[in-house]
Amino acid sequence: MKRVEPQVTSQTGGKNNSKVFSSVPDAIRLGLFLAFSALLIICERTRRLSNYAATQQKELQLSQLEQRYFDLVRVMIVALAPDETVIKINKKGCEILGYRPEEIIGKNWFDTCVPEESRNEIRKVFQDLLGTEPQNAESYQNPVITKTGEERIIEWRNTTFYNPDTKKIIVLCAGEDITEYIKTNAALRESEAKFRSLADDALVGIFMVQDWHYIFANKYLAEILGYSVEELLNLENWIDVVAPDERPIATMTVEGMLSDKQSQRREIRLQRKDGKLIDVDGISALTEYDGKPALIGTVVDITEKKALERQKEDFFAMATHDL
Protein backbone atom coordinates (compact mmCIF):
# COMPACT_ATOMS: atom_id res chain seq x y z
CA MET A 1 0.00 0.00 0.00
CA LYS A 2 1.32 3.39 -0.88
CA ARG A 3 1.95 5.66 2.11
CA VAL A 4 0.16 8.97 1.98
CA GLU A 5 2.28 11.89 3.24
CA PRO A 6 0.62 14.91 4.78
CA GLN A 7 0.50 17.83 2.38
CA VAL A 8 1.23 21.33 3.54
CA THR A 9 0.11 24.39 1.69
CA SER A 10 0.95 28.02 2.43
CA GLN A 11 -0.99 30.92 1.04
CA THR A 12 -0.36 34.63 1.40
CA GLY A 13 -1.78 37.82 0.05
CA GLY A 14 -4.48 38.28 2.66
CA LYS A 15 -5.65 34.68 2.49
CA ASN A 16 -5.26 32.08 5.22
CA ASN A 17 -1.53 31.69 5.91
CA SER A 18 -1.85 28.98 8.57
CA LYS A 19 -0.52 25.45 7.94
CA VAL A 20 -3.29 23.06 6.99
CA PHE A 21 -2.85 19.32 7.52
CA SER A 22 -4.95 17.77 4.76
CA SER A 23 -4.90 14.35 6.37
CA VAL A 24 -6.47 15.63 9.63
CA PRO A 25 -10.27 15.35 9.71
CA ASP A 26 -12.18 18.68 9.74
CA ALA A 27 -13.69 18.04 13.18
CA ILE A 28 -10.25 17.53 14.70
CA ARG A 29 -8.90 20.58 12.96
CA LEU A 30 -11.83 22.65 14.29
CA GLY A 31 -11.28 21.31 17.81
CA LEU A 32 -7.59 22.18 17.72
CA PHE A 33 -8.39 25.65 16.42
CA LEU A 34 -10.92 26.29 19.18
CA ALA A 35 -8.57 24.95 21.84
CA PHE A 36 -5.72 27.12 20.55
CA SER A 37 -8.01 30.17 20.47
CA ALA A 38 -9.14 29.49 24.03
CA LEU A 39 -5.51 29.19 25.09
CA LEU A 40 -4.72 32.57 23.52
CA ILE A 41 -7.68 34.14 25.31
CA ILE A 42 -6.62 32.62 28.63
CA CYS A 43 -3.05 33.87 28.15
CA GLU A 44 -4.27 37.38 27.32
CA ARG A 45 -6.58 37.44 30.32
CA THR A 46 -3.79 36.13 32.53
CA ARG A 47 -1.51 38.89 31.27
CA ARG A 48 -4.15 41.53 31.90
CA LEU A 49 -4.89 40.19 35.36
CA SER A 50 -1.17 40.17 36.11
CA ASN A 51 -0.82 43.80 34.95
CA TYR A 52 -3.95 44.77 36.88
CA ALA A 53 -2.60 43.09 40.04
CA ALA A 54 0.74 44.87 39.62
CA THR A 55 -1.05 48.19 39.09
CA GLN A 56 -3.25 47.61 42.11
CA GLN A 57 -0.18 46.73 44.19
CA LYS A 58 1.55 49.93 43.10
CA GLU A 59 -1.55 51.97 43.86
CA LEU A 60 -1.83 50.28 47.24
CA GLN A 61 1.82 51.04 47.99
CA LEU A 62 1.36 54.66 46.91
CA SER A 63 -1.80 54.93 48.99
CA GLN A 64 -0.02 53.50 52.02
CA LEU A 65 2.94 55.85 51.48
CA GLU A 66 0.56 58.78 51.14
CA GLN A 67 -1.24 57.82 54.36
CA ARG A 68 2.05 57.43 56.22
CA TYR A 69 3.06 60.91 55.09
CA PHE A 70 -0.32 62.31 56.12
CA ASP A 71 0.05 60.70 59.54
CA LEU A 72 3.55 62.10 60.05
CA VAL A 73 2.33 65.67 59.64
CA ARG A 74 1.56 67.24 63.02
CA VAL A 75 -1.43 69.22 61.76
CA MET A 76 -4.93 68.09 60.87
CA ILE A 77 -5.37 67.24 57.18
CA VAL A 78 -8.83 66.67 55.71
CA ALA A 79 -9.72 66.07 52.05
CA LEU A 80 -13.28 67.02 51.06
CA ALA A 81 -15.27 66.12 47.97
CA PRO A 82 -17.48 68.71 46.24
CA ASP A 83 -20.52 67.15 47.95
CA GLU A 84 -18.94 68.10 51.33
CA THR A 85 -18.13 64.52 52.32
CA VAL A 86 -14.84 63.53 53.92
CA ILE A 87 -12.58 61.58 51.53
CA LYS A 88 -9.51 61.29 53.72
CA ILE A 89 -8.35 62.37 57.19
CA ASN A 90 -4.99 61.90 58.84
CA LYS A 91 -4.04 60.63 62.30
CA LYS A 92 -3.74 64.11 63.84
CA GLY A 93 -7.21 65.00 62.58
CA CYS A 94 -8.64 61.89 64.22
CA GLU A 95 -6.85 62.75 67.47
CA ILE A 96 -8.28 66.27 67.55
CA LEU A 97 -11.81 65.25 66.61
CA GLY A 98 -11.89 61.99 68.59
CA TYR A 99 -13.12 59.88 65.65
CA ARG A 100 -11.72 56.75 64.06
CA PRO A 101 -11.19 57.15 60.29
CA GLU A 102 -14.06 54.81 59.43
CA GLU A 103 -16.39 56.86 61.64
CA ILE A 104 -15.91 60.08 59.71
CA ILE A 105 -14.88 59.16 56.15
CA GLY A 106 -17.94 59.44 53.93
CA LYS A 107 -19.76 61.73 56.39
CA ASN A 108 -20.77 65.31 55.60
CA TRP A 109 -18.01 67.45 57.12
CA PHE A 110 -20.16 70.46 57.90
CA ASP A 111 -23.04 68.55 59.46
CA THR A 112 -20.66 66.42 61.52
CA CYS A 113 -17.80 68.68 62.58
CA VAL A 114 -18.87 72.33 62.24
CA PRO A 115 -21.03 74.14 64.84
CA GLU A 116 -24.47 74.90 63.49
CA GLU A 117 -24.11 78.67 63.97
CA SER A 118 -20.98 78.70 61.78
CA ARG A 119 -22.06 76.33 58.99
CA ASN A 120 -23.51 78.83 56.54
CA GLU A 121 -20.48 81.11 56.69
CA ILE A 122 -17.96 78.27 56.34
CA ARG A 123 -19.98 76.58 53.60
CA LYS A 124 -19.70 79.83 51.61
CA VAL A 125 -15.91 79.71 51.96
CA PHE A 126 -15.98 76.09 50.79
CA GLN A 127 -18.14 76.88 47.78
CA ASP A 128 -15.87 79.79 46.84
CA LEU A 129 -12.95 77.36 46.83
CA LEU A 130 -14.76 75.15 44.30
CA GLY A 131 -14.15 77.67 41.55
CA THR A 132 -13.11 76.92 38.04
CA GLU A 133 -9.40 77.30 38.80
CA PRO A 134 -7.46 75.50 41.55
CA GLN A 135 -6.58 78.11 44.15
CA ASN A 136 -5.16 78.74 47.58
CA ALA A 137 -7.06 80.54 50.33
CA GLU A 138 -5.70 82.76 53.04
CA SER A 139 -5.61 81.34 56.52
CA TYR A 140 -8.72 81.73 58.61
CA GLN A 141 -10.05 80.42 61.90
CA ASN A 142 -13.22 78.60 62.75
CA PRO A 143 -14.42 76.21 65.47
CA VAL A 144 -14.97 72.49 65.00
CA ILE A 145 -16.97 70.07 67.14
CA THR A 146 -15.30 66.94 68.45
CA LYS A 147 -17.02 63.59 68.91
CA THR A 148 -17.63 64.47 72.57
CA GLY A 149 -19.20 67.84 71.70
CA GLU A 150 -16.21 69.97 72.67
CA GLU A 151 -15.41 72.99 70.51
CA ARG A 152 -11.83 73.49 69.31
CA ILE A 153 -10.52 76.50 67.40
CA ILE A 154 -8.65 75.57 64.22
CA GLU A 155 -6.55 77.81 62.00
CA TRP A 156 -6.95 76.55 58.45
CA ARG A 157 -5.10 76.81 55.17
CA ASN A 158 -6.91 75.35 52.16
CA THR A 159 -5.97 74.42 48.64
CA THR A 160 -7.84 72.85 45.74
CA PHE A 161 -6.69 70.43 43.06
CA TYR A 162 -8.28 68.63 40.13
CA ASN A 163 -8.70 64.85 40.37
CA PRO A 164 -8.41 63.46 36.81
CA ASP A 165 -9.95 60.13 37.83
CA THR A 166 -13.20 61.59 39.15
CA LYS A 167 -12.94 64.75 37.02
CA LYS A 168 -13.82 66.76 40.12
CA ILE A 169 -12.10 69.37 42.29
CA ILE A 170 -10.94 68.20 45.72
CA VAL A 171 -10.51 70.61 48.63
CA LEU A 172 -7.52 69.81 50.84
CA CYS A 173 -7.61 71.46 54.28
CA ALA A 174 -4.67 71.71 56.68
CA GLY A 175 -5.56 72.94 60.17
CA GLU A 176 -3.70 73.58 63.41
CA ASP A 177 -5.45 73.44 66.78
CA ILE A 178 -4.87 76.86 68.36
CA THR A 179 -7.43 76.53 71.15
CA GLU A 180 -4.89 76.64 73.98
CA TYR A 181 -2.96 79.45 72.30
CA ILE A 182 -6.10 81.57 72.12
CA LYS A 183 -6.97 80.81 75.75
CA THR A 184 -3.44 81.75 76.85
CA ASN A 185 -3.54 84.98 74.85
CA ALA A 186 -6.94 85.85 76.30
CA ALA A 187 -5.58 85.28 79.81
CA LEU A 188 -2.54 87.43 79.05
CA ARG A 189 -4.71 90.23 77.67
CA GLU A 190 -6.88 90.09 80.76
CA SER A 191 -3.81 90.15 82.99
CA GLU A 192 -2.33 93.03 81.00
CA ALA A 193 -5.59 94.97 81.26
CA LYS A 194 -5.60 94.52 85.04
CA PHE A 195 -1.96 95.59 85.21
CA ARG A 196 -2.63 98.70 83.14
CA SER A 197 -5.63 99.57 85.32
CA LEU A 198 -3.56 99.25 88.49
CA ALA A 199 -0.58 101.03 86.94
CA ASP A 200 -2.66 103.98 85.75
CA ASP A 201 -4.02 104.46 89.26
CA ALA A 202 -0.61 104.17 90.89
CA LEU A 203 1.02 107.18 92.56
CA VAL A 204 4.43 106.28 91.16
CA GLY A 205 5.75 106.33 87.62
CA ILE A 206 5.85 102.86 86.07
CA PHE A 207 7.69 102.09 82.84
CA MET A 208 9.06 99.32 80.66
CA VAL A 209 11.94 99.92 78.26
CA GLN A 210 13.15 97.65 75.47
CA ASP A 211 15.78 98.42 72.84
CA TRP A 212 16.07 101.92 74.37
CA HIS A 213 12.39 102.67 73.69
CA TYR A 214 9.48 102.98 76.07
CA ILE A 215 7.08 100.14 75.40
CA PHE A 216 4.95 101.01 78.45
CA ALA A 217 4.51 104.15 80.52
CA ASN A 218 1.71 104.93 82.97
CA LYS A 219 -0.14 108.20 83.37
CA TYR A 220 1.78 109.29 86.47
CA LEU A 221 5.15 109.04 84.69
CA ALA A 222 3.78 111.03 81.75
CA GLU A 223 2.42 113.70 84.11
CA ILE A 224 5.65 114.27 86.04
CA LEU A 225 7.58 114.51 82.76
CA GLY A 226 5.05 116.81 81.08
CA TYR A 227 4.38 114.42 78.20
CA SER A 228 1.38 112.42 77.12
CA VAL A 229 1.71 108.64 77.30
CA GLU A 230 1.68 108.47 73.49
CA GLU A 231 4.52 111.01 73.27
CA LEU A 232 6.67 108.96 75.65
CA LEU A 233 6.05 105.80 73.63
CA ASN A 234 7.08 107.63 70.44
CA LEU A 235 10.38 108.99 71.77
CA GLU A 236 13.38 107.80 69.74
CA ASN A 237 15.32 107.01 72.92
CA TRP A 238 14.08 106.92 76.50
CA ILE A 239 17.41 108.44 77.59
CA ASP A 240 16.14 111.75 76.17
CA VAL A 241 14.18 112.30 79.40
CA VAL A 242 17.37 112.09 81.52
CA ALA A 243 19.17 115.32 82.42
CA PRO A 244 21.91 115.88 79.80
CA ASP A 245 24.80 115.77 82.30
CA GLU A 246 23.54 112.43 83.71
CA ARG A 247 22.92 110.61 80.42
CA PRO A 248 26.39 108.98 80.20
CA ILE A 249 26.11 107.42 83.66
CA ALA A 250 22.50 106.39 82.98
CA THR A 251 23.62 104.65 79.77
CA MET A 252 26.42 102.84 81.62
CA THR A 253 23.96 101.76 84.33
CA VAL A 254 21.56 100.23 81.79
CA GLU A 255 24.34 98.45 79.91
CA GLY A 256 25.65 97.08 83.22
CA MET A 257 22.19 95.76 84.12
CA LEU A 258 21.90 94.00 80.77
CA SER A 259 25.21 92.23 81.35
CA ASP A 260 25.13 91.38 85.08
CA LYS A 261 21.31 91.22 85.37
CA GLN A 262 21.30 93.05 88.70
CA SER A 263 18.53 95.42 89.76
CA GLN A 264 19.43 99.03 90.47
CA ARG A 265 18.17 101.78 92.71
CA ARG A 266 19.47 105.30 92.47
CA GLU A 267 18.45 108.91 92.50
CA ILE A 268 18.62 110.65 89.16
CA ARG A 269 17.54 113.90 87.59
CA LEU A 270 15.12 113.83 84.67
CA GLN A 271 14.30 116.55 82.17
CA ARG A 272 10.68 117.43 81.56
CA LYS A 273 9.30 118.29 78.13
CA ASP A 274 9.44 122.00 79.06
CA GLY A 275 13.13 121.67 79.96
CA LYS A 276 12.66 121.82 83.73
CA LEU A 277 14.73 119.33 85.77
CA ILE A 278 13.14 117.10 88.41
CA ASP A 279 14.63 114.68 90.93
CA VAL A 280 13.36 111.12 91.07
CA ASP A 281 14.14 107.99 93.05
CA GLY A 282 14.22 105.14 90.56
CA ILE A 283 14.21 101.34 90.89
CA SER A 284 14.67 99.16 87.82
CA ALA A 285 15.16 95.46 87.13
CA LEU A 286 15.82 93.24 84.14
CA THR A 287 12.93 91.21 82.75
CA GLU A 288 11.90 89.59 79.46
CA TYR A 289 9.14 90.71 77.12
CA ASP A 290 8.25 88.93 73.86
CA GLY A 291 11.39 86.83 74.19
CA LYS A 292 13.74 89.82 74.46
CA PRO A 293 15.37 91.53 77.49
CA ALA A 294 13.63 94.58 78.84
CA LEU A 295 13.87 96.90 81.85
CA ILE A 296 10.90 97.45 84.11
CA GLY A 297 10.90 99.98 86.90
CA THR A 298 9.30 102.70 88.95
CA VAL A 299 10.18 106.31 89.67
CA VAL A 300 9.00 108.58 92.48
CA ASP A 301 9.15 112.34 92.16
CA ILE A 302 11.34 113.59 95.05
CA THR A 303 11.88 117.09 93.71
CA GLU A 304 10.27 118.76 96.72
CA LYS A 305 12.13 116.49 99.13
CA LYS A 306 15.45 117.31 97.48
CA ALA A 307 14.60 121.02 97.52
CA LEU A 308 13.96 120.84 101.28
CA GLU A 309 17.22 118.98 101.80
CA ARG A 310 19.10 121.63 99.86
CA GLN A 311 17.40 124.36 101.87
CA LYS A 312 18.46 122.65 105.09
CA GLU A 313 22.00 122.29 103.81
CA ASP A 314 22.07 125.96 102.84
CA PHE A 315 20.62 126.95 106.22
CA PHE A 316 23.19 124.94 108.16
CA ALA A 317 25.95 126.28 105.96
CA MET A 318 24.87 129.85 106.65
CA ALA A 319 24.48 129.17 110.37
CA THR A 320 27.93 127.60 110.59
CA HIS A 321 29.41 130.47 108.62
CA ASP A 322 27.93 133.05 111.05
CA LEU A 323 29.45 131.20 113.99
CORMO-V111497 format. One record per residue. N is the residue number from 1. RES is the residue in three letters. PHI is phi in radians with two decimals (999 if undefined). Layout:
BEGIN
n=N res=RES phi=PHI
n=N res=RES phi=PHI
END
This chain:
BEGIN
n=1 res=MET phi=999
n=2 res=LYS phi=-1.38
n=3 res=ARG phi=-1.35
n=4 res=VAL phi=-1.70
n=5 res=GLU phi=-1.51
n=6 res=PRO phi=-1.10
n=7 res=GLN phi=-1.82
n=8 res=VAL phi=-2.04
n=9 res=THR phi=-2.10
n=10 res=SER phi=-2.32
n=11 res=GLN phi=-2.19
n=12 res=THR phi=-2.24
n=13 res=GLY phi=1.33
n=14 res=GLY phi=1.57
n=15 res=LYS phi=-1.57
n=16 res=ASN phi=-1.06
n=17 res=ASN phi=-1.90
n=18 res=SER phi=-1.42
n=19 res=LYS phi=-1.36
n=20 res=VAL phi=-1.99
n=21 res=PHE phi=-1.61
n=22 res=SER phi=-1.17
n=23 res=SER phi=-1.49
n=24 res=VAL phi=-1.55
n=25 res=PRO phi=-0.99
n=26 res=ASP phi=-1.04
n=27 res=ALA phi=-1.11
n=28 res=ILE phi=-1.23
n=29 res=ARG phi=-1.05
n=30 res=LEU phi=-1.11
n=31 res=GLY phi=-1.14
n=32 res=LEU phi=-1.13
n=33 res=PHE phi=-1.09
n=34 res=LEU phi=-1.16
n=35 res=ALA phi=-1.13
n=36 res=PHE phi=-1.12
n=37 res=SER phi=-1.09
n=38 res=ALA phi=-1.09
n=39 res=LEU phi=-1.11
n=40 res=LEU phi=-1.07
n=41 res=ILE phi=-1.11
n=42 res=ILE phi=-1.10
n=43 res=CYS phi=-1.08
n=44 res=GLU phi=-1.11
n=45 res=ARG phi=-1.15
n=46 res=THR phi=-1.09
n=47 res=ARG phi=-1.09
n=48 res=ARG phi=-1.14
n=49 res=LEU phi=-1.10
n=50 res=SER phi=-1.11
n=51 res=ASN phi=-1.11
n=52 res=TYR phi=-1.09
n=53 res=ALA phi=-1.10
n=54 res=ALA phi=-1.14
n=55 res=THR phi=-1.11
n=56 res=GLN phi=-1.08
n=57 res=GLN phi=-1.13
n=58 res=LYS phi=-1.10
n=59 res=GLU phi=-1.10
n=60 res=LEU phi=-1.11
n=61 res=GLN phi=-1.10
n=62 res=LEU phi=-1.10
n=63 res=SER phi=-1.10
n=64 res=GLN phi=-1.17
n=65 res=LEU phi=-1.12
n=66 res=GLU phi=-1.06
n=67 res=GLN phi=-1.16
n=68 res=ARG phi=-1.10
n=69 res=TYR phi=-1.12
n=70 res=PHE phi=-0.97
n=71 res=ASP phi=-1.30
n=72 res=LEU phi=-1.34
n=73 res=VAL phi=-1.22
n=74 res=ARG phi=-1.60
n=75 res=VAL phi=-2.25
n=76 res=MET phi=-1.26
n=77 res=ILE phi=-2.20
n=78 res=VAL phi=-2.28
n=79 res=ALA phi=-1.86
n=80 res=LEU phi=-2.07
n=81 res=ALA phi=-1.43
n=82 res=PRO phi=-1.02
n=83 res=ASP phi=-1.51
n=84 res=GLU phi=1.36
n=85 res=THR phi=-1.50
n=86 res=VAL phi=-1.43
n=87 res=ILE phi=-1.61
n=88 res=LYS phi=-2.64
n=89 res=ILE phi=-2.55
n=90 res=ASN phi=-1.62
n=91 res=LYS phi=-1.07
n=92 res=LYS phi=-1.10
n=93 res=GLY phi=-1.08
n=94 res=CYS phi=-1.13
n=95 res=GLU phi=-1.10
n=96 res=ILE phi=-1.17
n=97 res=LEU phi=-1.49
n=98 res=GLY phi=1.43
n=99 res=TYR phi=-1.80
n=100 res=ARG phi=-1.46
n=101 res=PRO phi=-0.93
n=102 res=GLU phi=-1.19
n=103 res=GLU phi=-1.44
n=104 res=ILE phi=-2.10
n=105 res=ILE phi=-1.13
n=106 res=GLY phi=1.63
n=107 res=LYS phi=-1.52
n=108 res=ASN phi=-1.26
n=109 res=TRP phi=-1.07
n=110 res=PHE phi=-1.23
n=111 res=ASP phi=-1.23
n=112 res=THR phi=-1.65
n=113 res=CYS phi=-2.13
n=114 res=VAL phi=-2.02
n=115 res=PRO phi=-0.99
n=116 res=GLU phi=-0.99
n=117 res=GLU phi=-1.21
n=118 res=SER phi=-1.86
n=119 res=ARG phi=-1.08
n=120 res=ASN phi=-1.07
n=121 res=GLU phi=-1.12
n=122 res=ILE phi=-1.29
n=123 res=ARG phi=-1.08
n=124 res=LYS phi=-1.11
n=125 res=VAL phi=-1.06
n=126 res=PHE phi=-1.09
n=127 res=GLN phi=-1.14
n=128 res=ASP phi=-1.11
n=129 res=LEU phi=-1.20
n=130 res=LEU phi=-1.45
n=131 res=GLY phi=-1.38
n=132 res=THR phi=-1.32
n=133 res=GLU phi=-1.96
n=134 res=PRO phi=-0.99
n=135 res=GLN phi=-2.64
n=136 res=ASN phi=-1.88
n=137 res=ALA phi=-1.94
n=138 res=GLU phi=-1.17
n=139 res=SER phi=-1.19
n=140 res=TYR phi=-2.65
n=141 res=GLN phi=-2.03
n=142 res=ASN phi=-2.76
n=143 res=PRO phi=-1.40
n=144 res=VAL phi=-2.21
n=145 res=ILE phi=-1.88
n=146 res=THR phi=-1.45
n=147 res=LYS phi=-1.06
n=148 res=THR phi=-1.53
n=149 res=GLY phi=1.63
n=150 res=GLU phi=-1.34
n=151 res=GLU phi=-1.68
n=152 res=ARG phi=-2.15
n=153 res=ILE phi=-1.66
n=154 res=ILE phi=-2.06
n=155 res=GLU phi=-1.73
n=156 res=TRP phi=-1.86
n=157 res=ARG phi=-2.29
n=158 res=ASN phi=-2.07
n=159 res=THR phi=-2.51
n=160 res=THR phi=-2.14
n=161 res=PHE phi=-2.59
n=162 res=TYR phi=-1.60
n=163 res=ASN phi=-1.66
n=164 res=PRO phi=-1.18
n=165 res=ASP phi=-1.25
n=166 res=THR phi=-1.62
n=167 res=LYS phi=0.99
n=168 res=LYS phi=-2.33
n=169 res=ILE phi=-1.51
n=170 res=ILE phi=-1.88
n=171 res=VAL phi=-1.78
n=172 res=LEU phi=-1.85
n=173 res=CYS phi=-2.01
n=174 res=ALA phi=-2.03
n=175 res=GLY phi=-2.30
n=176 res=GLU phi=-2.00
n=177 res=ASP phi=-1.30
n=178 res=ILE phi=-2.00
n=179 res=THR phi=-1.01
n=180 res=GLU phi=-1.17
n=181 res=TYR phi=-1.07
n=182 res=ILE phi=-1.16
n=183 res=LYS phi=-1.09
n=184 res=THR phi=-1.11
n=185 res=ASN phi=-1.11
n=186 res=ALA phi=-1.10
n=187 res=ALA phi=-1.14
n=188 res=LEU phi=-1.16
n=189 res=ARG phi=-1.10
n=190 res=GLU phi=-1.11
n=191 res=SER phi=-1.12
n=192 res=GLU phi=-1.15
n=193 res=ALA phi=-1.12
n=194 res=LYS phi=-1.14
n=195 res=PHE phi=-1.08
n=196 res=ARG phi=-1.10
n=197 res=SER phi=-1.10
n=198 res=LEU phi=-1.17
n=199 res=ALA phi=-1.14
n=200 res=ASP phi=-1.20
n=201 res=ASP phi=-1.60
n=202 res=ALA phi=-1.27
n=203 res=LEU phi=-1.70
n=204 res=VAL phi=-2.32
n=205 res=GLY phi=-1.38
n=206 res=ILE phi=-2.13
n=207 res=PHE phi=-2.54
n=208 res=MET phi=-2.43
n=209 res=VAL phi=-2.13
n=210 res=GLN phi=-2.50
n=211 res=ASP phi=0.94
n=212 res=TRP phi=1.17
n=213 res=HIS phi=-2.15
n=214 res=TYR phi=-1.22
n=215 res=ILE phi=-1.91
n=216 res=PHE phi=-2.69
n=217 res=ALA phi=-2.64
n=218 res=ASN phi=-1.55
n=219 res=LYS phi=-1.11
n=220 res=TYR phi=-1.10
n=221 res=LEU phi=-1.08
n=222 res=ALA phi=-1.08
n=223 res=GLU phi=-1.15
n=224 res=ILE phi=-1.24
n=225 res=LEU phi=-1.68
n=226 res=GLY phi=1.36
n=227 res=TYR phi=-1.91
n=228 res=SER phi=-1.53
n=229 res=VAL phi=-1.05
n=230 res=GLU phi=-1.08
n=231 res=GLU phi=-1.14
n=232 res=LEU phi=-1.10
n=233 res=LEU phi=-1.17
n=234 res=ASN phi=-1.70
n=235 res=LEU phi=-1.10
n=236 res=GLU phi=-1.16
n=237 res=ASN phi=-2.60
n=238 res=TRP phi=-1.10
n=239 res=ILE phi=-1.15
n=240 res=ASP phi=-1.12
n=241 res=VAL phi=-1.56
n=242 res=VAL phi=-1.53
n=243 res=ALA phi=-0.96
n=244 res=PRO phi=-0.88
n=245 res=ASP phi=-1.30
n=246 res=GLU phi=-1.88
n=247 res=ARG phi=-1.14
n=248 res=PRO phi=-1.04
n=249 res=ILE phi=-1.21
n=250 res=ALA phi=-1.15
n=251 res=THR phi=-1.12
n=252 res=MET phi=-1.09
n=253 res=THR phi=-1.10
n=254 res=VAL phi=-1.14
n=255 res=GLU phi=-1.08
n=256 res=GLY phi=-1.15
n=257 res=MET phi=-1.14
n=258 res=LEU phi=-1.19
n=259 res=SER phi=-1.57
n=260 res=ASP phi=-1.70
n=261 res=LYS phi=1.01
n=262 res=GLN phi=-1.80
n=263 res=SER phi=-1.26
n=264 res=GLN phi=-2.33
n=265 res=ARG phi=-2.38
n=266 res=ARG phi=-2.80
n=267 res=GLU phi=-1.56
n=268 res=ILE phi=-2.61
n=269 res=ARG phi=-1.71
n=270 res=LEU phi=-1.97
n=271 res=GLN phi=-1.94
n=272 res=ARG phi=-1.25
n=273 res=LYS phi=-1.06
n=274 res=ASP phi=-1.45
n=275 res=GLY phi=1.65
n=276 res=LYS phi=-1.24
n=277 res=LEU phi=-1.66
n=278 res=ILE phi=-2.25
n=279 res=ASP phi=-1.72
n=280 res=VAL phi=-2.35
n=281 res=ASP phi=-1.84
n=282 res=GLY phi=-2.00
n=283 res=ILE phi=-2.19
n=284 res=SER phi=-2.43
n=285 res=ALA phi=-2.52
n=286 res=LEU phi=-1.49
n=287 res=THR phi=-2.44
n=288 res=GLU phi=-2.30
n=289 res=TYR phi=-2.43
n=290 res=ASP phi=0.95
n=291 res=GLY phi=1.37
n=292 res=LYS phi=-2.22
n=293 res=PRO phi=-1.13
n=294 res=ALA phi=-2.61
n=295 res=LEU phi=-1.90
n=296 res=ILE phi=-2.13
n=297 res=GLY phi=-2.91
n=298 res=THR phi=-2.33
n=299 res=VAL phi=-2.33
n=300 res=VAL phi=-2.09
n=301 res=ASP phi=-1.27
n=302 res=ILE phi=-2.06
n=303 res=THR phi=-1.03
n=304 res=GLU phi=-1.14
n=305 res=LYS phi=-1.07
n=306 res=LYS phi=-1.19
n=307 res=ALA phi=-1.14
n=308 res=LEU phi=-1.11
n=309 res=GLU phi=-1.11
n=310 res=ARG phi=-1.20
n=311 res=GLN phi=-1.10
n=312 res=LYS phi=-1.10
n=313 res=GLU phi=-1.10
n=314 res=ASP phi=-1.13
n=315 res=PHE phi=-1.10
n=316 res=PHE phi=-1.15
n=317 res=ALA phi=-1.15
n=318 res=MET phi=-1.19
n=319 res=ALA phi=-1.14
n=320 res=THR phi=-1.16
n=321 res=HIS phi=-1.12
n=322 res=ASP phi=-1.14
n=323 res=LEU phi=-1.24
END
